[in-house]
Amino acid sequence: MARYTRFINGFVFRDDTLADNDEVWIDSQSGQIIDPNVHCPLAENTNIINLQGKIICPGFIDIQINGAFGFDFAGLDPNMSVIEFKQGLHATNQRLVTTGTTSYLPTMTSQFEKTYRKILPLLGPTGASRDAALGAESLGAHTEGPFFAHTKKGCHSPEAILSLGNTSPPKLLKQVYGEENLFSYVKMVTLAPEREGALDSIRELSQNGIVASIGHTAATYQEAVAGIIAGSKVITHLYNAMNSMHHREPGLFGLVACPRDKVFKDRPDMSDDGRPYYGLIADGLHVHPAAIRLAWETHPRGLILITDAVMLMGCEDGVHQWTNGQRIVKRGSLLQLEGLETIAGR
């Protein structure tokens, strides 16, 4: 087997441009991109692949994906065994990598305590055991919920959200997710900052290296600012499941639009000028193209493209079972709760 692979006659991303008729060299032993002028690989030890005008680029990292190809990361079937879940996860990883996604945060929608305790240990980061032959890898779980504003639940289970009242103290997060699960397997938590105790939870999450993301929230601009000051640095799917921007109350969009000021000057962990990062579902359904452009033009370096895909990605149209007894109607790329106009991911 040749040690080096040389990709020729393709488009290659270099910095912020797409260079045509370019090439890339890979060391197959280390898996690293190399400079042929430094390593000087021999022709007889090099495999050449003609891209024929295709694009070669870094793998996509999806920080919000709930499932795909009929498999739900939240363990839709309560009767599914751990072995069956692992098998389904393995099969999904192998199919995900064919879409260009090489790593991701497996995202759990709002569930009850028993589900988190069963599933989270199975979604932890791959880490040093990473094997590219197994497909896409987990970077750790993203728990999207259930600590949401009751009016911004979207397609999430209302029972799982309402059962917790309107509080989100650190003690409750540890109880629902399981303390060991939270600090061992979870890398991102989406929660509403205006709930009682949420700011304390954001502080504790951030101090433990877990990304606290603001989402599914009815927060005002000032309440959102308080969340950022407490340690949050990401907005979950901008525009969706939050108050609309108003010229006198900009809400979460105000975080994206505001210039760097004394509020955020001590946050070097955020993007270029102290503003938070934000996920965006750029599918033309969840967000209008004009709104996508508005966010991009306002804060381009903060944009994180996400799919927010669910288990029905890659499945046929029709009515499908959804989490906690709900049903989803799939029509092409449009997914809606049965009998409602609520869009999945909204």
N, C-alpha and C positions, 0 to 999 in steps of 0.2 A: 504493500500500500504506500502510495506517495505521501511524503511527509507534508508537502505544501499543496495548497489549492489556490489557483490563480483565476479569479473571475474577470473576464474581459468583455468589452463591447456592451457596456451597460450604463445606466444612470446611477450615480453615486451621490449620496448626501455628504457634502463637505461644508461644515459650518452651517450657514443659512441658505446655501445654494444647492441646486441639483445639477451636478456636472455630468455632461453627456460624454459618451465614448471613453469612459473612465474605467479603472480596474481596481480590484482589491485583492490583497494576498492574505491568506490565512495559514497559520502554523497548526496543522491538525493535531499535533501532540499537546500543545498548550491551549488550543482553542482561541488564540489571540490573533488580532490583526497585526501584521508586521510591515515593516518598510523593507522592500527587496533590496534597496541600495545599502542597507545596513547588514542584513542577514545573508545576502547573496545566495539564494537557493539555486541548486543545480537544476538544469532543465530536465534531466532524467529522474529527478526526485520531485517533480511538480506535475500535478493534475490540472489541466486547463478546462474551465467551463465557460462556454460562450453564452452570455446572458441574452443575446439577440435583442437588445434594446430594452430589456426589463430593468426594473428598479431594484437595487440592492440597498438595504437600509437596516438600521438597528431594529431589533425585535420590539414589538409594541408591549408596553407595560400597562395593564388595565387595573386601575385602583378600585374599580367598582363594577363587578360582574357577578350576578346572582346565580348563574348556571348557564347551561347550553346543551344542545343536542339531547334534550329529554332528561337531563340530570340537574337536580337542584342542590346547591351547596348547603341549604338549610335542612336537607333530609326530609323531603316532602312526605315520603311514605313512612309513617311511624313504625311499621312492621319490618322495615328494612334492617337487616343485621349489619354489624360493623364490617364484616367481611364483604358483604354486598356493596356497602357504601364505598369502601376502599377500591373495589373493582370498578364501580361506576366512575369514581374520581380518576382512576388511572386511564380509563377509556376516554374520558372527557379531556384529560391533559393531552393525550395523543392527537385528538381531533382539533383542539384549540390551537396547537402549534401550526397546523396547516393554514390557519387564518392569519398568521403573522404575529399572534400573541405568544411571547416566549415566557412571560412571567406575569403574575397577577395577584390581587388580593381577593381570595374567594369571599364573597359578600353574603352575609346572612340577613335576610329580612327579619322583621320583628317576630320573635318567637317567645314561648314560655320557657321558664327556667330549666325544665328537664331536657328540652331539646338542645339548649346551649351546652349543657353539661355532657351530653352524649356526642355532639358533633364537633365542638371547638377543638378537642384534642386531635381530631383527624384532619384539621385544616391548617395546622401550624406551618411555619416556614420550613422549606426543604433544607436550607442551610448547606453544610459541607457534604451532605449525601446527594447533592444535585447530580443527576445523570441526564445529559441532553437527549439521550436515546429514549427517555421516558416521556418526552414532550414538554409542554409548558409546566412551569414550576410555581408553587405557592410561595409568596413572600410573607405570608401570615394572614390571618383572618381580618376582615372588615365587618364589624357588627353595626349594621345600619338599623338602629332601633334597639329596644322599643321605647326609648326615652324621648318621645316626640310631643309636639303640641297636638292636642286632640283634634284640632281643626285642620291639621296638615299631614294626615296619615297617609294620603295617597292610596296605593293599592295594598298597604300593609294591613295585617290583621288588627281590627279594632279591639278585639278582646285582649290581645297581648299588650296593647298600649294602654287601654283604659284601666286594666287590672292593677296598674302601678300608681294610679292616682295622678298627681301632677308634681311629683318630686323626683329628683335625680341625685341624691347625695352619694358620695363615694361608697358608703356602706351598702347601699342598695345595688349599685353596679356590681360590686363584688359578689353579692348574694345571687343576683340574676345570672351573671355569666359564670360564676365560680371564680374565686380569687386566683387560684393557680392557673386556670384557663386564661383569665384576663391578662396576667403578667407574663405568661409563657407563650401563648398562641395568638393573641390579638395584637395587631399592629395599628389599627385605626378604628375609631368609634365615632359614629355620627349621632349627635344629640342636639336638642334644642336648648340654647343657653339661658332662656328666660324661665325655665322650670326651677323650682326651689331646690337649692343645693347643687345645681348644674355647674356653677362657676367653680365650686370646690372640687367637683369631679374633673373638670377640665384641667385645673391646676395639678391634681394628682396624676392624671393620665400623662400630661406633658412631662412632669418630673420623672416619670418612669419610661420615657421614650416612646409612648404611644401617641399617635397623631389624633388629636381631638378635632373633629370636623363639625362645623355648624350646618345643620340641615333639618328638614321637616319641621320648620319653625315659624312661629308668628312673631318673631322678635322685631322690635323697632331697630332703627339704626343705632341708637344709644345702647340698647341691650346687646346688639351684635358686637359693638365696639368693646363692651365689657367682656364678651367672650374671647375676643382677640387679646385683650390685656391679660386675661387669666391664663392664656397659653395656647388657644386655638390658632391654627394657621392655614386652614383649608375651609372652603365652602363646598358642601355637597350639592351636586347638580344644580348649578346656578339657574335661577328663574323658576325652577320646578319645586313645588312643595314649600313655598315661602310667600310672603306678602309681595305684591307687585310694587314696582318702583313708583313713587309719587313725588312730585316736585317739592313738596314740603315734608315728606317722610320717605326718604330713598330706600329704607330697609337695608337688606343685605347687599344690594347692588351698590349702595353708598360706600361699602368697604372696598369694592373694586375701583370705584371712581375717585375716591379721595386721594389727595396728594400726600406724600410723606409729611408727617408733622410730629409734634411732641408725643402723641399717643403711641406711635409705633416705632419711634426712633431706636429703641433698645431691642428690636426684634430682628437680628441678623439672620435668623433661621427662616425668615420669610423671603419672598422674591425680591427683585432688584431694588425697589425703593420702599420696602417696608410694608407693602400691601399683601394680603393673603393670596394664596393660590386658590383656584376655583375649578371644580370639575364642570364639564359641559357636554351634554348629549347632542352632538351636532348631526342629528339624523333628519332634520327638516320637519319632524313631527312633534317632538318634545319642545323644540325651540325654533322659532321662525328664523330663516336665514338672516334677516335684517337685525334681529336681536343677537345672533351669533357674531355678526360683524361689529355691532356696537360694543360687545364685551371685548372682542379681539382688539379693536382700535383703541379702546380705553386702557386695557392692561394686557398686552400681548404676552409678556413674560410670565404672567400668572396662570395662563390657560393650561388646563390638563384635560385632554380629550379622554372621555370614558365611553364605554358602550352601554353601561347599565343593563346589559343583556340579562335575560332570564332563561329558564330551562327550555323555553319554547323556541329559542334561537336554533334554526336548522330543522324545525318540525313543520308538519303540514298545517294548513289553515283549519280552523274549526274551534270547537269549545273544548277546553282542557281544564283539568283539575288544577287548583292553585293552592297556596298555603292556607292551612287551618280551615279547610272546607269551602273556600271561595273558588269561583270558576272564572276563567279568562277566555275571552273570545279573540282569536287570532285571525286577522285579515291582512296578509302580507306582513309588512313591518309594523302595522298598527295592532297594539294589544290593549284591550279594555276589559274592565271588570264586567261580567255579564249583567245586562240590564242597566248599566250606567255608562257615562261618558268618560269616567276616570281612566286616564292612560297609565299603563304600568310604568313605574319610574317617576310618575308625576307627584 
